[in-house]
Amino acid sequence: MITHSNPSIKKQVYDRISYLGTVSKADLLNHFSLTSSSMTRLLEEMTSQGLIIVSGLGSSRGGRKPILFQTNSKYRYLFGLEISRIYSTLGLYDMHLNTLSLSRWKMDNNMTPELLVDHVAKGAREFLAKHEISPGDVLGMGIGAVGPLDQKNGMILEPEFFPSSAWNNVPICKMLTEQLQIPTKLDNGANTALIGEHWALRTENIQHALYVHAGVNIRSAVMSGGQILRGAVDTEGAVGQMIIHANGPRLRDKGNYGALEAFVSVPALEERVRTQLKIGRSSLLSTISPDRVNFATLVDALAQGEPLVTEQFTETAAYLGIGLANLINTLQPEYVILGGPLVSAHPLVFDTALEIAKKNTYHYPEYSPIFTQGLLTDEAVATGAAVMMLQEWEGN
């Protein structure tokens, strides 16, 4: 039970209403140690401020029908920004985290931090004008980015594999705050993706979850007791350095030999297919130069059932399953959420990874976590960044 002595009681009541969706005063009194009159005054205050609205009447249990409350979706608005190696995405959200507008930019070798910030600032202003929203009604912008990061100072440090070499020691929060004059907060994209999916799955009351993103490298986030686990440093990509083959290759001559990312990543998959084509394997892709084969080519070929490409995706997914089993055996999550371009490329990847992970999970099937691609999928990072800002908001 939460007592009235807590100075943030209004925000806690707001968060509880937001979490439950629709709630009566009695529901809140079951959770907070407030008198009925104190709760009535607080709900009246929050209603007069526009924080919450009356949404109707509940079912009677013999007396008067209870008044039902819900948060006001139009009280304020939030931006969520994903900065990734393949694309970056900006979303505008209401207080119910409904997506009002979304834009995406390809992260090619011309996309410097300055250019992306210009795109984001222009896009944000266009979103606000389209929906007739005042900049003063925006709570802020959450940013989910590829690490490593200096979260305290809002900086992207030295991420690997960005197409543009300019993404080193970037004060991204300062740059966006100066452009838009709104608060910003930075976290790594795997964390914000898990925050977003946890929000979307909130009716499941998930306490322990694992999120794994398979793309240009492997990124992960872990939740325990409903809270993101954070280490001494921000190294979301470190899970990709899990050694699964002691005598195995390295990805682009970096990192550990036999690391997971050397078997499960977009660059590793591209290189394996190119090698097979160069040694003369028969394939529908034989009509193009092996060096021109890229991930988009492979996804198209997989959709057509091309045998060589299907074989290589299956092998990638199997190694992903081995890595997942190692993480599951260590962390014992309730939910395992898989995201990223490799996973979304084709159902074959998710299904194969799931099959292999289950076979290598200790005490399976007595212990069997729920596997899902989540509800937000490609929007998880940006939406989760907006959720992060909503959670940081003090309720004023």
C-alpha positions in Angstrom: 0.0 0.0 0.0 1.2 3.5 -0.8 0.6 6.2 1.8 -0.4 9.9 1.4 2.9 11.0 3.0 4.6 10.4 -0.4 5.0 13.7 -2.1 4.4 12.2 -5.6 1.0 10.7 -4.7 -0.8 12.5 -7.5 1.7 11.0 -10.1 1.3 7.6 -8.5 -2.5 7.7 -8.7 -2.2 9.0 -12.3 0.2 6.1 -13.2 -2.2 3.6 -11.6 -5.1 4.9 -13.6 -3.0 4.9 -16.7 -1.9 1.3 -16.0 -5.4 0.0 -15.4 -7.0 2.0 -18.2 -10.4 2.6 -16.6 -10.8 2.7 -12.8 -13.2 3.6 -10.0 -12.4 5.3 -6.8 -12.9 2.0 -5.0 -10.2 0.4 -7.2 -7.8 3.1 -6.2 -8.6 2.9 -2.5 -7.7 -0.8 -2.7 -4.2 0.2 -3.8 -3.5 3.5 -1.9 -3.7 4.2 1.8 -5.9 7.3 1.5 -9.2 8.1 3.1 -12.2 8.2 0.9 -12.5 11.9 1.2 -8.8 12.5 0.4 -9.1 10.3 -2.7 -12.3 12.2 -3.7 -10.5 15.6 -3.4 -7.5 14.3 -5.4 -9.6 12.9 -8.2 -11.6 16.2 -8.3 -8.3 18.1 -8.5 -6.9 15.9 -11.3 -10.2 16.2 -13.2 -10.2 20.0 -13.0 -6.6 20.0 -14.2 -7.6 17.9 -17.2 -5.2 15.1 -16.2 -8.1 12.6 -16.0 -11.6 12.5 -17.4 -14.8 10.8 -16.3 -15.3 7.9 -18.8 -18.7 6.6 -17.6 -20.3 4.6 -14.9 -19.4 1.1 -13.7 -21.5 -1.8 -12.8 -23.6 -1.5 -9.6 -23.0 -3.9 -6.7 -26.2 -3.0 -5.0 -25.8 0.7 -4.6 -25.1 3.6 -6.9 -23.1 2.9 -10.0 -19.5 4.0 -9.5 -18.0 6.8 -11.5 -15.1 5.5 -13.8 -12.0 7.5 -14.6 -9.3 7.3 -17.2 -6.4 9.4 -18.1 -6.9 12.2 -20.6 -5.2 11.2 -23.8 -5.0 14.8 -25.0 -3.6 16.4 -21.8 0.0 16.4 -23.3 2.0 14.8 -26.0 5.3 13.0 -26.4 7.9 12.3 -29.0 9.8 9.1 -29.3 13.0 8.8 -31.4 14.9 5.6 -32.4 18.4 6.1 -33.7 19.6 2.8 -35.3 22.2 1.7 -37.8 19.7 0.9 -40.6 17.0 3.6 -40.0 15.9 6.1 -37.5 12.3 6.7 -36.6 10.4 9.6 -35.0 6.9 9.2 -33.5 4.4 11.6 -32.0 2.2 10.0 -29.3 -0.6 11.1 -27.1 -0.8 10.2 -23.4 -2.3 6.8 -24.2 0.7 6.2 -26.4 -1.4 6.1 -29.5 0.8 6.9 -32.5 -0.4 10.1 -34.1 2.4 10.5 -36.7 5.5 8.6 -37.7 8.5 9.3 -40.0 11.5 7.2 -40.8 14.9 8.0 -42.4 17.5 5.6 -43.9 20.8 5.8 -42.1 23.2 5.8 -45.1 26.8 7.1 -45.1 25.5 10.7 -45.7 23.3 10.7 -42.6 25.5 12.6 -40.1 24.2 13.6 -36.6 23.7 17.1 -37.8 21.6 16.0 -40.8 19.5 13.6 -38.7 18.8 16.3 -36.1 17.7 18.7 -38.8 15.3 16.0 -40.2 14.0 15.2 -36.7 13.4 18.9 -35.8 11.7 19.6 -39.1 9.6 16.4 -38.8 8.6 17.2 -35.2 7.5 20.7 -36.2 5.4 19.3 -39.1 3.8 16.8 -36.8 2.8 19.5 -34.3 1.4 21.7 -37.0 -0.5 18.9 -38.6 -2.2 18.0 -35.3 -2.5 21.6 -34.2 -0.5 21.0 -31.0 1.4 23.8 -29.2 5.1 23.1 -28.5 4.3 23.9 -24.9 2.0 20.9 -24.7 4.8 18.5 -25.4 6.3 16.7 -22.4 9.5 16.0 -24.2 11.4 13.6 -26.5 12.7 10.2 -25.4 15.6 8.8 -27.5 16.5 5.1 -27.9 19.8 4.8 -29.5 22.6 2.4 -30.3 25.2 2.3 -27.6 27.5 2.7 -25.9 26.1 5.8 -24.3 26.7 8.4 -21.7 23.2 8.6 -20.5 23.8 11.2 -17.8 25.2 13.7 -20.4 22.9 12.6 -23.2 25.8 11.4 -25.5 26.2 8.7 -28.0 29.8 7.6 -27.6 31.5 5.3 -30.1 28.9 3.0 -31.7 30.2 0.4 -34.2 29.0 -0.3 -37.8 27.2 3.1 -38.4 27.2 3.8 -42.2 28.4 7.3 -41.4 31.7 7.7 -39.5 30.5 10.9 -37.9 28.6 9.2 -35.1 31.3 9.5 -32.4 30.8 11.4 -29.1 27.6 13.0 -30.3 25.7 15.2 -27.7 22.4 14.2 -29.1 20.2 15.4 -26.3 21.8 18.9 -26.3 21.5 19.1 -30.1 17.8 18.2 -30.1 16.9 20.3 -27.1 18.5 23.4 -28.7 16.6 22.8 -31.9 13.2 22.1 -30.3 13.3 23.7 -26.9 11.9 20.6 -25.2 13.3 18.2 -22.6 15.1 15.1 -23.9 16.2 11.9 -22.3 18.5 9.2 -23.8 18.6 5.4 -23.2 19.9 2.5 -25.3 17.4 1.3 -27.8 17.2 -2.3 -26.4 16.0 -0.8 -23.1 13.4 1.5 -24.6 12.2 -1.4 -26.8 11.6 -3.5 -23.7 10.0 -0.6 -21.9 7.7 -0.1 -24.8 6.7 -3.8 -25.1 6.3 -4.0 -21.3 3.8 -1.1 -21.6 2.0 -2.7 -24.5 1.8 -6.0 -22.6 0.9 -4.4 -19.2 -2.3 -6.4 -18.8 0.0 -9.5 -18.5 1.6 -8.1 -15.4 5.1 -9.2 -16.6 7.8 -8.9 -13.9 10.8 -10.7 -15.6 11.5 -10.3 -19.3 14.3 -10.7 -21.8 14.4 -8.6 -25.0 16.9 -9.6 -27.8 17.3 -7.5 -31.0 19.0 -9.2 -33.9 20.2 -6.9 -36.6 23.6 -5.4 -37.6 24.7 -6.8 -34.2 22.9 -8.4 -31.2 21.5 -6.1 -28.5 19.6 -7.1 -25.4 17.8 -5.7 -22.4 16.6 -7.4 -19.2 13.8 -6.6 -16.8 13.4 -8.0 -13.3 10.7 -7.1 -10.8 9.2 -4.9 -13.5 12.4 -2.7 -13.7 15.1 -2.5 -16.3 18.4 -4.1 -15.1 21.3 -1.7 -15.5 25.0 -2.6 -15.2 28.0 -0.5 -14.2 28.4 0.6 -17.9 26.1 0.8 -20.9 27.1 -2.1 -23.2 23.8 -3.2 -24.7 25.7 -5.0 -27.5 27.9 -7.0 -25.2 25.5 -10.0 -25.4 26.8 -10.4 -29.0 30.2 -11.2 -27.6 28.8 -14.4 -25.9 31.2 -17.2 -27.2 29.2 -20.1 -28.7 32.1 -21.6 -30.7 35.6 -21.4 -29.2 37.3 -21.9 -32.5 34.8 -19.8 -34.5 35.2 -16.6 -36.6 35.1 -13.0 -35.6 32.7 -10.4 -37.0 34.7 -7.9 -39.2 37.9 -8.9 -37.3 36.6 -7.4 -34.1 35.4 -8.8 -30.8 35.6 -12.4 -29.5 36.4 -15.4 -31.7 33.3 -17.5 -32.0 31.0 -14.8 -30.6 27.2 -15.0 -31.2 27.2 -11.9 -33.4 29.7 -13.7 -35.8 26.9 -16.2 -36.5 23.8 -14.1 -35.9 23.9 -10.7 -37.5 23.1 -9.0 -40.8 26.8 -8.6 -41.8 27.6 -12.3 -40.9 24.6 -13.6 -42.9 25.5 -11.4 -45.9 29.2 -12.6 -45.8 28.2 -16.3 -45.6 25.9 -16.1 -48.6 28.5 -14.2 -50.6 31.1 -16.8 -49.8 28.8 -19.6 -50.9 28.2 -17.8 -54.2 31.9 -17.2 -54.8 32.7 -20.9 -54.3 30.1 -21.8 -56.9 27.0 -22.8 -55.0 23.9 -22.9 -57.3 21.5 -20.2 -56.5 19.0 -17.8 -58.1 21.3 -15.1 -56.9 24.1 -16.4 -59.2 23.0 -13.9 -61.8 24.4 -11.0 -59.8 27.8 -10.3 -58.4 28.3 -11.8 -54.9 29.6 -8.4 -53.7 26.3 -6.8 -54.6 24.3 -9.1 -52.4 22.9 -7.3 -49.4 20.3 -7.9 -46.7 17.4 -6.5 -48.8 18.4 -8.9 -51.6 18.4 -11.8 -49.2 15.0 -11.0 -47.6 13.5 -10.9 -51.1 15.1 -14.2 -52.0 13.9 -15.8 -48.7 10.3 -14.8 -49.5 10.6 -16.6 -52.8 11.9 -19.7 -51.0 15.4 -19.6 -52.6 17.1 -22.8 -51.2 20.6 -21.4 -50.5 19.3 -18.3 -48.8 16.7 -20.3 -46.8 19.5 -22.6 -45.6 21.6 -19.7 -44.4 18.7 -18.0 -42.7 17.8 -21.3 -41.0 21.4 -21.7 -39.8 21.4 -18.1 -38.5 18.2 -18.7 -36.6 19.5 -21.9 -35.1 22.5 -20.1 -33.6 20.2 -17.4 -32.4 18.2 -20.1 -30.6 21.5 -21.4 -28.9 22.3 -17.9 -27.7 18.7 -17.5 -26.4 18.9 -20.7 -24.5 22.1 -19.5 -22.8 20.4 -16.3 -21.7 17.2 -18.0 -20.6 19.1 -20.6 -18.5 20.9 -17.7 -16.8 18.1 -15.2 -16.4 14.9 -17.4 -16.2 12.6 -14.8 -17.7 8.8 -15.1 -18.0 8.7 -13.5 -21.4 11.3 -13.6 -24.2 10.7 -10.8 -26.8 12.5 -11.0 -30.1 12.9 -8.1 -32.4 15.1 -6.6 -35.1 15.5 -7.0 -38.9 16.7 -10.6 -38.8 13.7 -11.8 -36.8 11.1 -9.8 -38.8 12.6 -10.9 -42.1 10.5 -14.1 -42.2 8.5 -16.4 -39.8 11.1 -19.0 -40.4 13.6 -17.1 -38.3 11.4 -16.8 -35.2 10.1 -20.3 -35.5 13.5 -21.9 -35.8 15.1 -19.8 -33.0 12.2 -20.7 -30.8 12.5 -24.5 -31.6 16.2 -24.5 -30.8 15.9 -22.4 -27.7 13.3 -24.6 -26.2 15.3 -27.8 -26.9 18.3 -26.3 -25.0 16.4 -24.7 -22.1 17.1 -26.4 -18.7 14.0 -28.1 -17.2 11.9 -27.5 -20.3 8.9 -28.0 -20.6 8.3 -27.7 -16.8 9.9 -24.2 -17.2 8.8 -22.6 -20.4 8.9 -18.9 -21.0 6.5 -17.2 -23.4 8.2 -16.3 -26.7 6.8 -13.4 -28.7 7.8 -10.8 -31.3 6.0 -8.3 -29.1 3.0 -6.1 -30.0 4.9 -3.0 -31.1 7.5 -4.8 -33.3 9.3 -2.1 -35.5 7.9 0.7 -33.4 9.0 -0.7 -30.1 12.2 1.4 -29.6 10.5 4.8 -30.5 7.3 4.0 -28.6 9.3 2.8 -25.6 11.3 6.0 -25.6 8.1 8.0 -25.4 6.9 5.7 -22.5 10.2 6.5 -20.8 9.5 10.2 -20.9 6.0 9.6 -19.6 7.4 7.7 -16.7 9.9 10.5 -16.0 7.2 13.1 -16.0 6.3 14.4 -12.5 2.6 14.8 -13.3 2.4 18.6 -13.4 
